[in-house]
Structure formats: C-alpha cells, structure tokens
Amino acid sequence: MILKATVLLIALFALQRVWQLSPGFGIHSKGYIHRPGPCRTVKPIQTGSEDITLTDNGIAFISSGLRLNLCKQLFDKKIQQFTGRIYKFNFNDPGHAAVEVALPRELEKDFNPHGVSHWKDASSDELWLFVVNHRKDNDNVEVMKYNHELNSLSLVRSVQSTMFTSVNDILAVGPNSFYASNDGYFHGCLRPLEVVVGLALGSVVFFDGVTASLVVQRQSDLNSMALSKDGTRLFLTKTFEQQINIFNISKENGNLMFDRAIDVGVSIDNIYADPVSDDLWLGAHSSMFLLSQHMTNLDVKAPSKVVRVHPLGLETDRFESYELHSPFGDDGRLISGSSSAVYYQEKMLVGSISDTLVFCDIIV
C-alpha cells in the first residue's frame, strides 16, 4: 500500500512538472517569418553566436563555439568539435564580416565561451571584456583587456569561486566587479533531471573585486542579465517561466532586492538593455521542443524570435507598464535557435546557440 501511494505521488508530481513546463516547451508552436527590414547572415560565423555585448559606439563582441556543459549524449556530436572564439562586429560598417579577436595565449587551448559582458572606462576608452569560460575542470570568469589597434585580448585575471556552480551569464558593473548567474547546480546528465524535477539550485553571485557573495539564492531557471540605463536595476531572465525578474541594486553592497516580474509569453534566452531607451531586447525560442530537436541534430531547423519590451512608465518606475513587440521571427532557415539580440541606431544583430549570426536593418 505504501509503495503504491509513493508511486502515485511520484506520478502526480511528474504530471505537475510536465504541466508547469509545457507552455515553455512549446510542443505545438511554430516559427513565423517576420522581418523588420532586409536581413542577412554575417560571415564567417557558423558555430553559434550565443551571447553579444555591445559598446556605446556600436562595437559588438560575440561569443561563439559554445560546447554545452550538459549531457553530451543528448546533443549533436558536431557541437563538441566547435572551437571557442570571440568575434567583433562594427555596426558603423555593417557591410563587412565579423572579425575574430585574438585570444590571450593562456586561453587558446581551454576556451569555451558562454555569457559575455564588458566594462568601458569613460575617461580613457579602455575596454575590459568579461567572458564565462567553461574550462575543462571548472567554470571561470575571464577578465580581459581589449587592444583596439591589435584587435586582441590580454588576460587580466581569471576569477574562480565555489559559488560558480553552473555559470551562464556575466554582467560587468566595474573593471573588477560583476554579477554571475548560475542556471543550476549539476553538470552532465544530471542537469536535465534537475530541470524536470524543478530543483531550485540556481543563484546569482556578486563579485566585488575581492569577495564573492550570493545575492539571489534557491531559484530555478535562471539565465541572463542586463543593467538598466541608470544602473539602479538588474534584469534577470527565466527561460521556462517566460519571465524577466527586475531587482533593485543596493549601492552599498551590491545586494539585489526583488521588485517585480514581467511576463513575456515566450521562452527567453539572453537579454540586452538599450542604454538610450531602456527597451529590453530578448533572444527567444518559440518552441523549446523544436530547439531540443535542433540541438540533437543541427540539420533540423528550430524557429527563432526576438522580443522587444518597451517601457511606458515614468522615469521613476519605467516598467510599471510596458508594451511587447516582436520585431523579428524566423522559421529556422535563416537562423536556428536564436539566443540573443542587440540594437543600435535602427540596426539589429540576432545571435544563436549553435548556428549563424544575422544582421537586420530596421525600417518598419
């Protein structure tokens, strides 16, 4: 009797989790083609453009070649052959291809980039690039200085912490300080189980240049982060829950205080906050089901989608009300598995987990 009751409880729990995840999984969702203007792929990127960070003068740095630190048996074998790279794209000269940035010698043989962010010194124009690097043994945050003339990166420091359990994204808030989001705890084949069971093992870590501290704990489904234009709020995406969580940032110690959630209605990957308008640009997945098929076999196409969240509130509370727009959609033939989107002066880049990079002129 006890055994039957236990089995029934497990079955009910499993059904509940399937029901909770089903909207985000989008089994019946389709990809619809929608263009804001002329769009094209950007050469030479063919192995993903998972995350993009954009400077105030229109220079985009793109992480490419992500080898997912999950259950390898579930993914296309070609993904494990990818080479980690950083590319640069100039919005001011969009007719040219993306250019590969030379990596520090220390990272040439152990570079598996995921989230990327930057910090720019307003007085000197010095630029630091922060990259989540899934090294062979652990997750590091690589802090690198960019040389404009040589188009190269030099390693400033590699930050490690026991709090870095499964780092997804990075958000630089100074030349030595950042937030790092853990999308979970386990690696390998335990990760899918962690998602299905709904273990709340995700977190956000704040590193002040010396010490790491947990500022968000016991959360599930955490993904990417962005900073509001006034630097007082942090935006954090939750993929399956299809939400953006907004936190107020403590000026004293970097702690995060939850303010509100924005429901987007589609599975969100990376987020970009426009420093001019405060619009939020989201790389999104119309169907996590089709995305999973694509990641199993890269020849299978997965739809792509970009969402723009336009705030309507006053300056004191910009996201008290908002509008949702969808400036870009694709059925997977131009770009599969969109993961990021950034905007600059009526132009847009759309990145992907393991596919191409797309540039669009925005004329509508």
VOBA-1610 file (N, C-alpha, C; in pm, whole numbers, padded with zeros to 5 digits, always signed):
BEGIN
Met+00082-00121+00000Met+00000+00000+00000Met+00086+00126+00000Ile+00189+00125+00085Ile+00279+00240+00092Ile+00351+00260-00041Leu+00394+00147-00103Leu+00463+00154-00231Leu+00372+00214-00338Lys+00246+00169-00342Lys+00152+00220-00441Lys+00128+00370-00421Ala+00115+00408-00296Ala+00093+00550-00266Ala+00214+00634-00307Thr+00333+00580-00285Thr+00456+00652-00323Thr+00465+00667-00473Val+00437+00559-00547Val+00439+00563-00693Val+00337+00664-00745Leu+00218+00665-00684Leu+00114+00758-00726Leu+00157+00903-00702Leu+00219+00929-00589Leu+00267+01064-00559Leu+00374+01108-00658Ile+00466+01017-00691Ile+00571+01049-00789Ile+00510+01078-00925Ala+00411+00995-00964Ala+00345+01014-01093Ala+00271+01148-01098Leu+00204+01183-00989Leu+00133+01311-00983Leu+00231+01428-00988Phe+00344+01413-00919Phe+00446+01518-00922Phe+00501+01536-01063Ala+00528+01424-01131Ala+00581+01430-01267Ala+00481+01498-01361Leu+00353+01463-01347Leu+00250+01526-01430Leu+00241+01676-01402Gln+00254+01713-01275Gln+00251+01854-01240Gln+00366+01930-01304Arg+00486+01871-01300Arg+00603+01936-01360Arg+00588+01947-01511Val+00536+01842-01575Val+00513+01847-01720Val+00415+01958-01753Trp+00310+01971-01672Trp+00212+02077-01694Trp+00275+02215-01675Gln+00361+02229-01574Gln+00427+02357-01550Gln+00521+02394-01664Leu+00592+02296-01718Leu+00691+02322-01821Leu+00632+02330-01961Ser+00512+02276-01981Ser+00457+02263-02116Ser+00442+02395-02191Pro+00401+02507-02128Pro+00394+02632-02204Pro+00530+02673-02261Gly+00635+02662-02180Gly+00769+02697-02226Gly+00823+02600-02328Phe+00777+02475-02323Phe+00829+02375-02416Phe+00775+02396-02556Gly+00655+02451-02567Gly+00600+02489-02697Gly+00596+02377-02798Ile+00538+02263-02758Ile+00536+02147-02847Ile+00463+02178-02977His+00358+02258-02969His+00276+02286-03087His+00308+02423-03149Ser+00410+02490-03098Ser+00444+02622-03150Ser+00515+02612-03284Lys+00494+02712-03368Lys+00556+02718-03499Lys+00642+02844-03510Gly+00731+02844-03609Gly+00811+02962-03634Gly+00755+03040-03751Tyr+00727+03169-03730Tyr+00671+03254-03834Tyr+00776+03354-03880Ile+00783+03376-04009Ile+00882+03468-04066Ile+00832+03611-04056His+00912+03694-03992His+00881+03836-03983His+01013+03912-03983Arg+01023+04011-04070Arg+01146+04087-04082Arg+01118+04236-04057Pro+01207+04305-03985Pro+01191+04449-03967Pro+01245+04529-04085Gly+01307+04458-04179Gly+01372+04516-04296Gly+01461+04409-04357Pro+01555+04448-04443Pro+01646+04349-04502Pro+01732+04282-04394Cys+01741+04149-04400Cys+01821+04072-04304Cys+01913+03977-04380Arg+02031+03952-04325Arg+02128+03862-04387Arg+02215+03799-04280Thr+02276+03687-04314Thr+02371+03626-04222Thr+02504+03701-04229Val+02575+03698-04118Val+02704+03765-04108Val+02814+03659-04115Lys+02901+03670-04213Lys+03014+03579-04224Lys+03119+03617-04121Pro+03202+03522-04078Pro+03210+03380-04113Pro+03143+03290-04010Ile+03057+03346-03923Ile+03008+03272-03807Ile+02912+03161-03848Gln+02946+03037-03811Gln+02864+02920-03841Gln+02846+02828-03720Thr+02915+02856-03611Thr+02911+02768-03494Thr+02857+02841-03371Gly+02760+02926-03393Gly+02693+02992-03283Gly+02743+03133-03256Ser+02652+03211-03201Ser+02680+03349-03157Ser+02597+03369-03031Glu+02623+03284-02932Glu+02534+03264-02818Glu+02503+03393-02743Asp+02603+03476-02721Asp+02579+03600-02647Asp+02653+03714-02714Ile+02599+03834-02698Ile+02655+03954-02761Ile+02657+04066-02658Thr+02770+04136-02649Thr+02775+04258-02568Thr+02808+04373-02661Leu+02742+04486-02641Leu+02750+04598-02735Leu+02798+04723-02663Thr+02904+04787-02718Thr+02956+04910-02660Thr+02871+05029-02703Asp+02893+05143-02638Asp+02811+05261-02667Asp+02841+05322-02804Asn+02952+05283-02867Asn+02984+05335-03000Asn+02963+05231-03110Gly+02884+05127-03082Gly+02842+05036-03187Gly+02934+04921-03219Ile+03022+04884-03128Ile+03109+04768-03148Ile+03052+04651-03067Ala+03021+04542-03137Ala+02964+04423-03073Ala+03071+04316-03059Phe+03078+04256-02941Phe+03165+04140-02918Phe+03075+04018-02898Ile+03108+03911-02968Ile+03021+03795-02980Ile+03094+03670-02935Ser+03031+03592-02845Ser+03088+03463-02806Ser+03039+03356-02902Ser+03129+03270-02947Ser+03096+03169-03048Ser+03165+03038-03015Gly+03102+02928-03059Gly+03163+02796-03041Gly+03136+02733-02907Leu+03022+02765-02845Leu+02989+02709-02714Leu+02969+02558-02723Arg+03045+02486-02641Arg+03027+02342-02625Arg+02950+02321-02494Leu+02825+02288-02506Leu+02736+02282-02390Leu+02786+02186-02284Asn+02789+02233-02161Asn+02839+02154-02049Asn+02725+02073-01987Leu+02657+01998-02074Leu+02542+01919-02032Leu+02564+01774-02072Cys+02456+01699-02081Cys+02465+01557-02117Cys+02501+01545-02265Lys+02626+01514-02295Lys+02674+01515-02433Lys+02599+01419-02523Gln+02547+01310-02464Gln+02477+01210-02544Gln+02349+01266-02605Leu+02298+01375-02550Leu+02172+01432-02598Leu+02192+01533-02710Phe+02318+01566-02741Phe+02344+01673-02836Phe+02421+01622-02958Asp+02405+01696-03066Asp+02476+01664-03190Asp+02627+01658-03163Lys+02691+01554-03212Lys+02835+01536-03188Lys+02918+01649-03247Lys+02864+01716-03348Lys+02939+01825-03410Lys+02964+01939-03311Ile+02874+01955-03214Ile+02888+02064-03117Ile+03017+02050-03037Gln+03053+01927-03003Gln+03174+01904-02924Gln+03302+01931-03003Gln+03288+01951-03134Gln+03404+01983-03219Gln+03419+02134-03239Phe+03326+02212-03185Phe+03334+02357-03201Phe+03459+02412-03132Thr+03509+02522-03186Thr+03622+02594-03127Thr+03573+02725-03070Gly+03606+02751-02944Gly+03563+02873-02878Gly+03633+02995-02936Arg+03554+03097-02970Arg+03608+03219-03030Arg+03531+03341-02980Ile+03596+03457-02993Ile+03530+03586-02976Ile+03540+03660-03108Tyr+03427+03711-03155Tyr+03424+03790-03278Tyr+03387+03934-03245Lys+03427+04023-03336Lys+03390+04164-03326Lys+03312+04204-03451Phe+03203+04279-03431Phe+03124+04329-03543Phe+03102+04478-03523Asn+03121+04556-03631Asn+03110+04701-03624Asn+02978+04746-03686Phe+02886+04794-03604Phe+02758+04844-03654Phe+02775+04965-03744Asn+02885+05037-03730Asn+02910+05155-03812Asn+02961+05120-03951Asp+02997+04995-03971Asp+03044+04946-04101Asp+02986+04807-04123Pro+02853+04797-04131Pro+02787+04666-04126Pro+02804+04581-04251Gly+02857+04637-04357Gly+02876+04559-04478Gly+02990+04459-04468His+03077+04477-04371His+03191+04388-04355His+03157+04269-04266Ala+03237+04165-04279Ala+03218+04045-04198Ala+03259+04070-04054Ala+03218+03981-03967Ala+03267+03983-03829Ala+03414+03940-03831Val+03492+03996-03740Val+03636+03971-03735Val+03669+03897-03606Glu+03748+03791-03618Glu+03787+03716-03499Glu+03887+03797-03417Val+03867+03799-03287Val+03955+03869-03194Val+04059+03770-03141Ala+04185+03810-03142Ala+04292+03722-03093Ala+04279+03702-02943Leu+04282+03576-02901Leu+04267+03541-02760Leu+04401+03548-02687Pro+04398+03562-02555Pro+04523+03551-02478Pro+04583+03412-02495Arg+04714+03405-02495Arg+04782+03277-02513Arg+04739+03175-02407Glu+04712+03223-02286Glu+04676+03132-02177Glu+04544+03059-02202Leu+04459+03114-02289Leu+04326+03056-02309Leu+04309+02985-02443Glu+04411+02985-02525Glu+04396+02932-02660Glu+04354+02785-02663Lys+04394+02707-02563Lys+04364+02564-02564Lys+04254+02525-02465Asp+04198+02624-02397Asp+04095+02592-02297Asp+03995+02708-02292Phe+03924+02726-02403Phe+03831+02838-02413Phe+03697+02789-02465Asn+03596+02795-02381Asn+03461+02751-02415Asn+03364+02860-02367Pro+03346+02966-02449Pro+03276+03086-02401Pro+03125+03073-02400His+03064+03133-02300His+02918+03135-02287His+02875+03283-02280Gly+02835+03330-02162Gly+02795+03469-02150Gly+02912+03565-02164Val+02883+03687-02213Val+02988+03786-02233Val+02934+03924-02195Ser+03021+04006-02135Ser+02985+04141-02096Ser+03109+04229-02109His+03094+04359-02088His+03211+04447-02098His+03197+04563-02001Trp+03312+04626-01975Trp+03315+04749-01897Trp+03408+04845-01968Lys+03360+04968-01988Lys+03438+05069-02060Lys+03464+05188-01969Asp+03590+05229-01961Asp+03627+05347-01884Asp+03592+05471-01967Ala+03501+05551-01916Ala+03452+05666-01992Ala+03560+05770-02019Ser+03658+05781-01931Ser+03761+05884-01946Ser+03874+05842-02040Ser+03906+05713-02041Ser+04021+05667-02121Ser+03982+05580-02240Asp+03855+05539-02247Asp+03807+05447-02352Asp+03868+05308-02340Glu+03935+05278-02230Glu+03985+05142-02209Glu+03866+05047-02192Leu+03880+04927-02250Leu+03769+04833-02253Leu+03811+04699-02194Trp+03732+04649-02099Trp+03753+04516-02042Trp+03640+04425-02089Leu+03676+04306-02130Leu+03578+04206-02170Leu+03571+04098-02062Phe+03450+04064-02022Phe+03425+03960-01921Phe+03357+03844-01992Val+03413+03724-01979Val+03358+03608-02050Val+03344+03490-01955Val+03227+03427-01957Val+03209+03300-01886Val+03278+03192-01967Asn+03374+03124-01906Asn+03452+03022-01975Asn+03433+02888-01904His+03367+02794-01974His+03351+02660-01918His+03481+02582-01944Arg+03577+02600-01855Arg+03703+02528-01869Arg+03681+02378-01846Lys+03783+02301-01874Lys+03769+02155-01862Lys+03740+02113-01719Asp+03794+02188-01623Asp+03781+02148-01482Asp+03677+02227-01404Asn+03650+02351-01446Asn+03556+02434-01370Asn+03511+02553-01455Asp+03416+02627-01401Asp+03370+02750-01465Asp+03451+02868-01413Asn+03506+02944-01506Asn+03581+03065-01472Asn+03514+03187-01533Val+03540+03301-01473Val+03510+03428-01538Val+03643+03489-01579Glu+03663+03501-01710Glu+03788+03556-01762Glu+03771+03707-01781Val+03856+03784-01716Val+03855+03929-01731Val+03972+03966-01820Met+03942+04027-01935Met+04045+04054-02035Met+04039+04200-02080Lys+04155+04252-02114Lys+04163+04389-02164Lys+04175+04385-02316Tyr+04097+04472-02382Tyr+04094+04473-02528Tyr+04190+04578-02583Asn+04272+04536-02681Asn+04364+04626-02751Asn+04303+04660-02886His+04261+04785-02904His+04192+04826-03027His+04282+04812-03149Glu+04407+04854-03136Glu+04498+04855-03251Glu+04531+04714-03298Leu+04552+04622-03205Leu+04590+04485-03240Leu+04469+04392-03252Asn+04352+04442-03216Asn+04231+04358-03212Asn+04259+04229-03135Ser+04308+04246-03013Ser+04348+04130-02933Ser+04306+04150-02787Leu+04303+04040-02715Leu+04269+04040-02574Leu+04387+03992-02491Ser+04411+04057-02380Ser+04513+04011-02285Ser+04444+03978-02153Leu+04485+03869-02093Leu+04421+03821-01971Leu+04464+03906-01851Val+04367+03964-01782Val+04393+04042-01661Val+04386+03951-01539Arg+04280+03871-01532Arg+04265+03776-01422Arg+04159+03672-01457Ser+04173+03555-01396Ser+04072+03450-01405Ser+04010+03436-01266Val+03880+03456-01258Val+03812+03451-01129Val+03744+03316-01113Gln+03773+03249-01003Gln+03710+03122-00968Gln+03643+03136-00832Ser+03538+03058-00812Ser+03470+03057-00682Ser+03392+02928-00668Thr+03383+02879-00546Thr+03299+02761-00521Thr+03152+02794-00544Met+03118+02921-00550Met+02980+02962-00577Met+02947+02955-00725Phe+03049+02940-00810Phe+03026+02925-00954Phe+02990+02779-00981Thr+02863+02745-00969Thr+02822+02606-00986Thr+02795+02571-01132Ser+02726+02658-01202Ser+02699+02638-01345Ser+02670+02774-01406Val+02777+02849-01432Val+02762+02988-01472Val+02711+02997-01615Asn+02610+03079-01634Asn+02551+03101-01766Asn+02590+03237-01820Asp+02564+03341-01741Asp+02585+03477-01792Asp+02666+03559-01694Ile+02715+03671-01745Ile+02800+03760-01668Ile+02755+03903-01695Leu+02759+03987-01593Leu+02723+04128-01609Leu+02827+04212-01537Ala+02911+04280-01615Ala+03016+04364-01558Ala+02955+04494-01505Val+02995+04533-01384Val+02949+04660-01326Val+03066+04747-01283Gly+03187+04707-01321Gly+03309+04780-01293Gly+03425+04707-01357Pro+03546+04763-01355Pro+03660+04694-01417Pro+03700+04566-01345Asn+03655+04549-01220Asn+03689+04429-01143Asn+03568+04363-01079Ser+03449+04416-01101Ser+03330+04365-01032Ser+03224+04322-01132Phe+03146+04222-01091Phe+03045+04167-01182Phe+02942+04084-01106Tyr+02832+04059-01174Tyr+02733+03959-01131Tyr+02746+03838-01223Ala+02730+03719-01167Ala+02732+03595-01245Ala+02607+03515-01212Ser+02538+03467-01315Ser+02417+03387-01292Ser+02448+03239-01309Asn+02407+03160-01211Asn+02414+03014-01219Asn+02277+02962-01262Asp+02272+02894-01376Asp+02143+02843-01422Asp+02104+02714-01351Gly+02191+02661-01267Gly+02162+02541-01191Gly+02283+02501-01109Tyr+02289+02374-01077Tyr+02398+02324-00994Tyr+02473+02209-01061Phe+02398+02112-01113Phe+02460+01991-01165Phe+02511+02011-01308His+02605+01924-01345His+02657+01920-01481His+02623+01784-01543Gly+02657+01769-01671Gly+02639+01640-01736Gly+02493+01598-01743Cys+02470+01468-01730Cys+02336+01412-01749Cys+02243+01435-01631Leu+02295+01488-01521Leu+02207+01522-01409Leu+02134+01654-01432Arg+02184+01737-01524Arg+02122+01867-01546Arg+01978+01855-01598Pro+01951+01773-01702Pro+01811+01761-01746Pro+01719+01716-01634Leu+01768+01626-01548Leu+01688+01580-01435Leu+01660+01695-01338Glu+01760+01780-01319Glu+01743+01896-01231Glu+01630+01987-01281Val+01624+02004-01414Val+01519+02089-01474Val+01382+02025-01459Val+01374+01895-01491Val+01245+01825-01487Val+01190+01819-01345Val+01276+01787-01250Val+01232+01777-01111Val+01199+01914-01053Gly+01262+02017-01109Gly+01235+02153-01061Gly+01313+02192-00938Leu+01435+02141-00927Leu+01519+02176-00813Leu+01559+02323-00821Ala+01538+02395-00713Ala+01572+02538-00710Ala+01716+02555-00665Leu+01810+02528-00757Leu+01952+02530-00723Leu+02028+02640-00798Gly+01956+02724-00869Gly+02019+02836-00938Gly+02043+02952-00843Ser+02131+03045-00885Ser+02165+03157-00797Ser+02230+03268-00879Val+02246+03382-00814Val+02324+03493-00870Val+02433+03528-00770Val+02555+03542-00821Val+02672+03572-00738Val+02720+03713-00771Phe+02752+03791-00668Phe+02814+03922-00688Phe+02960+03915-00644Phe+03050+03957-00734Phe+03193+03961-00704Phe+03236+04107-00704Asp+03286+04156-00591Asp+03319+04298-00577Asp+03464+04331-00610Gly+03535+04234-00664Gly+03676+04251-00694Gly+03765+04173-00600Val+03708+04137-00484Val+03782+04060-00383Val+03702+03939-00337Thr+03577+03964-00303Thr+03493+03862-00239Thr+03369+03832-00322Ala+03333+03704-00326Ala+03209+03662-00392Ala+03101+03639-00287Ser+02978+03678-00319Ser+02866+03657-00226Ser+02740+03624-00305Leu+02654+03542-00246Leu+02528+03506-00309Leu+02426+03617-00284Val+02369+03670-00392Val+02270+03778-00378Val+02131+03733-00422Val+02122+03621-00493Val+01995+03555-00522Val+02019+03406-00501Gln+01933+03342-00423Gln+01952+03201-00391Gln+01825+03121-00413Arg+01845+02989-00424Arg+01735+02893-00430Arg+01631+02931-00535Gln+01681+02956-00656Gln+01595+02985-00770Gln+01620+02881-00878Ser+01523+02860-00962Ser+01540+02771-01076Ser+01525+02851-01205Asp+01580+02796-01313Asp+01551+02850-01446Asp+01614+02987-01471Leu+01725+03020-01403Leu+01789+03150-01424Leu+01873+03147-01550Asn+01879+03262-01619Asn+01955+03266-01744Asn+02043+03389-01750Ser+01998+03495-01816Ser+02086+03607-01847Ser+02048+03733-01770Met+02139+03833-01778Met+02121+03956-01701Met+02154+04078-01785Ala+02094+04191-01746Ala+02126+04320-01806Ala+02106+04428-01701Leu+02164+04545-01728Leu+02161+04656-01633Leu+02077+04769-01692Ser+01994+04833-01609Ser+01916+04948-01656Ser+02010+05064-01689Lys+01960+05159-01768Lys+02047+05266-01815Lys+02098+05355-01701Asp+02023+05363-01590Asp+02069+05442-01477Asp+02150+05360-01377Gly+02167+05230-01404Gly+02249+05145-01320Gly+02188+05105-01187Thr+02059+05130-01168Thr+01997+05102-01038Thr+01919+04971-01037Arg+01897+04911-01154Arg+01816+04790-01162Arg+01887+04683-01244Leu+01864+04559-01204Leu+01917+04444-01277Leu+01800+04362-01330Phe+01809+04325-01458Phe+01708+04242-01522Phe+01762+04100-01534Leu+01682+04002-01494Leu+01724+03861-01494Leu+01617+03777-01563Thr+01656+03702-01665Thr+01558+03623-01740Thr+01543+03483-01682Lys+01421+03430-01696Lys+01389+03293-01655Lys+01324+03227-01777Thr+01392+03127-01833Thr+01356+03074-01964Thr+01220+03006-01966Phe+01205+02897-01894Phe+01080+02821-01899Phe+00964+02898-01837Glu+00992+02979-01737Glu+00886+03059-01675Glu+00848+03179-01761Gln+00927+03205-01866Gln+00896+03309-01964Gln+00883+03446-01897Gln+00976+03474-01807Gln+00969+03596-01728Gln+01102+03672-01728Ile+01090+03802-01703Ile+01204+03885-01666Ile+01181+03930-01523Asn+01272+03897-01434Asn+01265+03945-01296Asn+01346+04073-01284Ile+01288+04172-01219Ile+01355+04301-01201Ile+01395+04316-01054Phe+01523+04349-01033Phe+01577+04367-00898Phe+01631+04509-00882Asn+01612+04567-00766Asn+01679+04692-00730Asn+01816+04658-00672Ile+01917+04736-00711Ile+02055+04710-00669Ile+02092+04801-00552Ser+02144+04740-00447Ser+02192+04818-00333Ser+02323+04888-00370Lys+02330+05019-00349Lys+02453+05093-00376Lys+02563+05057-00277Glu+02525+05010-00160Glu+02623+04987-00054Glu+02700+04857-00071Asn+02629+04749-00105Asn+02696+04618-00108Asn+02663+04533-00230Gly+02587+04587-00325Gly+02555+04511-00446Gly+02444+04411-00430Asn+02381+04403-00313Asn+02270+04310-00293Asn+02154+04343-00386Leu+02074+04241-00415Leu+01960+04256-00505Leu+01830+04239-00428Met+01736+04331-00450Met+01603+04324-00387Met+01499+04309-00497Phe+01424+04200-00492Phe+01325+04174-00597Phe+01218+04283-00599Asp+01186+04330-00721Asp+01085+04434-00737Asp+00960+04379-00804Arg+00975+04325-00924Arg+00859+04273-00997Arg+00904+04181-01109Ala+00806+04112-01168Ala+00832+04023-01282Ala+00752+04071-01402Ile+00812+04057-01519Ile+00744+04086-01646Ile+00719+03954-01717Asp+00594+03925-01748Asp+00560+03805-01823Asp+00570+03835-01972Val+00651+03755-02042Val+00676+03780-02183Val+00597+03685-02273Gly+00567+03564-02225Gly+00487+03472-02304Gly+00564+03390-02404Val+00696+03391-02393Val+00780+03309-02480Val+00908+03277-02403Ser+00971+03166-02435Ser+01092+03125-02363Ser+01208+03218-02397Ile+01264+03281-02295Ile+01365+03385-02314Ile+01504+03327-02294Asp+01598+03373-02376Asp+01738+03338-02355Asp+01811+03462-02306Asn+01890+03526-02390Asn+01969+03641-02345Asn+01893+03773-02359Ile+01932+03869-02275Ile+01865+03998-02269Ile+01966+04111-02290Tyr+01922+04216-02362Tyr+02004+04336-02382Tyr+01918+04456-02346Ala+01971+04546-02262Ala+01901+04668-02223Ala+01958+04785-02302Asp+01875+04850-02382Asp+01917+04965-02461Asp+01950+05080-02366Pro+02075+05131-02369Pro+02114+05236-02276Pro+02052+05372-02308Val+01987+05384-02422Val+01922+05510-02459Val+01775+05509-02419Ser+01703+05405-02462Ser+01558+05399-02442Ser+01514+05316-02324Asp+01603+05231-02272Asp+01570+05132-02168Asp+01484+05018-02223Asp+01464+05012-02356Asp+01398+04896-02414Asp+01478+04770-02384Leu+01409+04660-02363Leu+01474+04531-02341Leu+01459+04446-02467Trp+01571+04400-02521Trp+01572+04317-02641Trp+01608+04174-02600Leu+01524+04080-02643Leu+01536+03942-02597Leu+01553+03846-02713Gly+01658+03764-02707Gly+01664+03648-02795Gly+01574+03542-02734Ala+01484+03485-02815Ala+01382+03396-02759Ala+01362+03272-02846His+01300+03172-02785His+01272+03045-02852His+01122+03022-02858Ser+01068+03019-02981Ser+00925+02995-02997Ser+00886+02857-02950Ser+00977+02762-02964Ser+00947+02623-02926Ser+01072+02558-02868Met+01070+02531-02738Met+01181+02459-02677Met+01186+02315-02725Phe+01072+02263-02765Phe+01066+02127-02819Phe+01145+02119-02950Leu+01119+02214-03041Leu+01192+02214-03168Leu+01338+02251-03146Leu+01366+02336-03046Leu+01505+02368-03015Leu+01579+02244-02969Ser+01515+02161-02886Ser+01581+02039-02839Ser+01608+01944-02955Gln+01518+01938-03052Gln+01542+01856-03171Gln+01659+01910-03251His+01667+02042-03262His+01777+02106-03334His+01911+02079-03267Met+01915+02085-03134Met+02040+02061-03063Met+02082+01915-03071Thr+01986+01826-03090Thr+02018+01684-03109Thr+02073+01658-03248Asn+02021+01733-03345Asn+02064+01721-03485Asn+02062+01860-03546Leu+02178+01920-03565Leu+02186+02058-03612Leu+02127+02078-03751Asp+02107+01969-03825Asp+02044+01981-03956Asp+01894+02006-03945Val+01837+01977-03829Val+01695+02006-03804Val+01683+02153-03763Lys+01596+02226-03828Lys+01583+02369-03803Lys+01491+02397-03684Ala+01523+02502-03611Ala+01440+02546-03498Ala+01404+02693-03519Pro+01282+02732-03486Pro+01242+02872-03507Pro+01318+02968-03418Ser+01322+03093-03463Ser+01388+03200-03389Ser+01292+03316-03371Lys+01315+03392-03265Lys+01224+03504-03235Lys+01299+03609-03154Val+01269+03734-03180Val+01320+03845-03100Val+01200+03919-03042Val+01208+03950-02914Val+01103+04026-02845Val+01163+04156-02793Arg+01088+04265-02809Arg+01129+04394-02752Arg+01025+04436-02647Val+01074+04463-02527Val+00988+04513-02420Val+01008+04664-02411His+00904+04739-02442His+00914+04885-02442His+00844+04941-02318Pro+00920+05005-02227Pro+00859+05058-02103Pro+00774+05182-02131Leu+00664+05193-02058Leu+00572+05306-02074Leu+00562+05391-01947Gly+00625+05344-01839Gly+00613+05415-01712Gly+00698+05541-01707Leu+00680+05617-01599Leu+00758+05738-01577Leu+00902+05702-01544Glu+00990+05801-01545Glu+01131+05777-01518Glu+01153+05714-01381Thr+01065+05742-01287Thr+01079+05686-01152Thr+01042+05538-01146Asp+00966+05491-01244Asp+00924+05350-01246Asp+00893+05310-01389Arg+00996+05290-01468Arg+00983+05273-01613Arg+00897+05153-01651Phe+00905+05044-01574Phe+00835+04922-01614Phe+00707+04898-01534Glu+00650+05008-01483Glu+00518+04998-01420Glu+00417+04950-01524Ser+00435+04994-01648Ser+00358+04943-01761Ser+00452+04932-01880Tyr+00415+04851-01976Tyr+00505+04825-02089Tyr+00426+04766-02206Glu+00491+04766-02322Glu+00437+04702-02442Glu+00533+04593-02487Leu+00478+04488-02546Leu+00559+04380-02604Leu+00551+04387-02756His+00668+04385-02820His+00676+04386-02966His+00759+04267-03013Ser+00733+04223-03135Ser+00812+04114-03194Ser+00870+04160-03327Pro+00988+04222-03325Pro+01044+04279-03447Pro+01102+04177-03544Phe+01126+04054-03498Phe+01191+03955-03584Phe+01141+03816-03552Gly+01116+03739-03658Gly+01083+03598-03643Gly+01134+03521-03763Asp+01168+03395-03741Asp+01219+03312-03850Asp+01182+03167-03824Asp+01165+03093-03933Asp+01128+02951-03920Asp+01248+02860-03903Gly+01367+02918-03897Gly+01488+02839-03875Gly+01577+02829-03996Arg+01529+02874-04111Arg+01611+02863-04231Arg+01719+02971-04238Leu+01688+03091-04191Leu+01790+03196-04186Leu+01876+03181-04062Ile+01812+03156-03949Ile+01883+03137-03823Ile+01802+03044-03733Ser+01867+02944-03677Ser+01800+02848-03589Ser+01842+02869-03444Gly+01745+02861-03354Gly+01777+02866-03212Gly+01830+03000-03166Ser+01756+03108-03193Ser+01803+03242-03155Ser+01823+03252-03004Ser+01934+03311-02965Ser+01969+03321-02823Ser+01992+03462-02775Ser+02012+03558-02866Ser+02045+03694-02825Ser+02005+03793-02933Ala+01988+03918-02891Ala+01958+04025-02986Ala+02006+04157-02926Val+02073+04238-03008Val+02114+04372-02964Val+02074+04472-03072Tyr+02052+04596-03028Tyr+02002+04702-03117Tyr+02095+04822-03111Tyr+02116+04883-03231Tyr+02197+05004-03237Tyr+02157+05087-03359Gln+02102+05204-03336Gln+02070+05301-03441Gln+02000+05239-03561Glu+01881+05186-03539Glu+01797+05127-03644Glu+01860+05004-03709Lys+01946+04937-03636Lys+02007+04813-03685Lys+02005+04711-03571Met+02012+04583-03607Met+02000+04478-03507Met+02086+04358-03544Leu+02143+04295-03443Leu+02208+04164-03457Leu+02125+04061-03381Val+02112+03943-03442Val+02043+03831-03377Val+02142+03715-03370Gly+02168+03666-03249Gly+02262+03556-03230Gly+02191+03424-03208Ser+02267+03316-03213Ser+02211+03181-03197Ser+02301+03096-03108Ile+02246+02987-03056Ile+02324+02899-02970Ile+02434+02830-03050Ser+02398+02770-03163Ser+02494+02688-03238Ser+02483+02707-03388Asp+02428+02819-03433Asp+02404+02839-03576Asp+02472+02968-03623Thr+02402+03050-03696Thr+02459+03167-03760Thr+02442+03293-03675Leu+02483+03406-03733Leu+02458+03539-03678Leu+02387+03617-03788Val+02282+03692-03753Val+02203+03765-03852Val+02207+03914-03822Phe+02222+03994-03929Phe+02216+04140-03920Phe+02091+04187-03993Cys+02020+04282-03933Cys+01899+04338-03994Cys+01903+04491-03989Asp+01860+04553-04099Asp+01826+04694-04098Asp+01681+04705-04053Ile+01653+04798-03963Ile+01517+04815-03913Ile+01455+04936-03981Ile+01359+04909-04069Ile+01295+05017-04145Ile+01145+05024-04121Val+01091+04930-04043Val+00947+04932-04011Val+00929+04926-03860
//
